[in-house]
Amino acid sequence: MIRIAGVTLKENQLVKFALTPIKGIGKSNVREILTHFKIKPDQKLKDLDEKIIIELRNYIESNFIVEADLRRQQQINIKRLIDINSWRGIRHKTGLPVRGQTTKTNSRTRRGNVRKTAGSGRIKAAAKT
């Protein structure tokens, strides 16, 4: 069982895929990490030495903002936008799409699955006998 930044990683996966469940570590960061440690991308995580895994853990935690720190930083950024009453902050506060998407017909995940038409949600009448 290998834990890096508080995340349990699957040992049977390739190294290039095994590191991506860590929040803040994507494909490009994995490529950078692998070139720094001269690890082949098609090598499995369980095949790495314990020494390399410890170095990998220390490198990731010191050079990247990951997991709880990244979540905290994102929340602080959103709170700052709300406090200064920017457009994006207002959209975050009201629960609407932030990046300019249309809301007339889409954005069901942000607004909730509420249909605002006359016929929506109506129970169909029973068939005549």
Contacts in CASP RR format, 6 or more apart in sequence:
PFRMAT RR
TARGET T0000
AUTHOR 0000-0000-0000
METHOD contacts of the structure
MODEL  1
MIRIAGVTLKENQLVKFALTPIKGIGKSNVREILTHFKIKPDQKLKDLDE
KIIIELRNYIESNFIVEADLRRQQQINIKRLIDINSWRGIRHKTGLPVRG
QTTKTNSRTRRGNVRKTAGSGRIKAAAKT
1 8 0 8 1.000
1 11 0 8 1.000
2 8 0 8 1.000
2 9 0 8 1.000
2 11 0 8 1.000
2 45 0 8 1.000
2 53 0 8 1.000
3 9 0 8 1.000
4 19 0 8 1.000
4 22 0 8 1.000
4 53 0 8 1.000
4 56 0 8 1.000
4 57 0 8 1.000
4 60 0 8 1.000
4 61 0 8 1.000
5 22 0 8 1.000
5 57 0 8 1.000
5 60 0 8 1.000
5 61 0 8 1.000
5 66 0 8 1.000
5 67 0 8 1.000
6 67 0 8 1.000
7 21 0 8 1.000
7 22 0 8 1.000
7 23 0 8 1.000
7 67 0 8 1.000
9 18 0 8 1.000
9 19 0 8 1.000
9 21 0 8 1.000
9 22 0 8 1.000
9 45 0 8 1.000
10 18 0 8 1.000
10 45 0 8 1.000
11 18 0 8 1.000
11 44 0 8 1.000
11 45 0 8 1.000
11 46 0 8 1.000
12 44 0 8 1.000
12 45 0 8 1.000
12 46 0 8 1.000
13 44 0 8 1.000
13 45 0 8 1.000
14 41 0 8 1.000
14 42 0 8 1.000
14 43 0 8 1.000
14 44 0 8 1.000
14 45 0 8 1.000
15 30 0 8 1.000
15 34 0 8 1.000
15 39 0 8 1.000
15 40 0 8 1.000
15 41 0 8 1.000
15 43 0 8 1.000
15 44 0 8 1.000
15 45 0 8 1.000
15 48 0 8 1.000
16 27 0 8 1.000
16 30 0 8 1.000
16 31 0 8 1.000
16 34 0 8 1.000
16 41 0 8 1.000
16 42 0 8 1.000
18 44 0 8 1.000
18 45 0 8 1.000
19 25 0 8 1.000
19 26 0 8 1.000
19 29 0 8 1.000
19 30 0 8 1.000
19 33 0 8 1.000
19 60 0 8 1.000
20 26 0 8 1.000
20 27 0 8 1.000
20 30 0 8 1.000
22 60 0 8 1.000
22 66 0 8 1.000
22 67 0 8 1.000
23 66 0 8 1.000
23 67 0 8 1.000
23 70 0 8 1.000
23 71 0 8 1.000
24 64 0 8 1.000
24 65 0 8 1.000
24 66 0 8 1.000
24 67 0 8 1.000
24 70 0 8 1.000
25 33 0 8 1.000
25 60 0 8 1.000
25 64 0 8 1.000
25 66 0 8 1.000
29 64 0 8 1.000
31 41 0 8 1.000
33 39 0 8 1.000
33 56 0 8 1.000
33 59 0 8 1.000
33 60 0 8 1.000
34 40 0 8 1.000
34 41 0 8 1.000
36 59 0 8 1.000
37 52 0 8 1.000
37 55 0 8 1.000
37 56 0 8 1.000
37 59 0 8 1.000
39 48 0 8 1.000
39 52 0 8 1.000
48 56 0 8 1.000
60 66 0 8 1.000
65 73 0 8 1.000
78 89 0 8 1.000
78 92 0 8 1.000
81 88 0 8 1.000
81 89 0 8 1.000
81 92 0 8 1.000
82 89 0 8 1.000
82 90 0 8 1.000
82 92 0 8 1.000
82 93 0 8 1.000
88 98 0 8 1.000
89 98 0 8 1.000
91 97 0 8 1.000
91 98 0 8 1.000
92 98 0 8 1.000
95 110 0 8 1.000
95 111 0 8 1.000
96 103 0 8 1.000
96 107 0 8 1.000
96 110 0 8 1.000
96 111 0 8 1.000
97 103 0 8 1.000
97 107 0 8 1.000
97 110 0 8 1.000
101 107 0 8 1.000
103 110 0 8 1.000
103 111 0 8 1.000
115 121 0 8 1.000
END
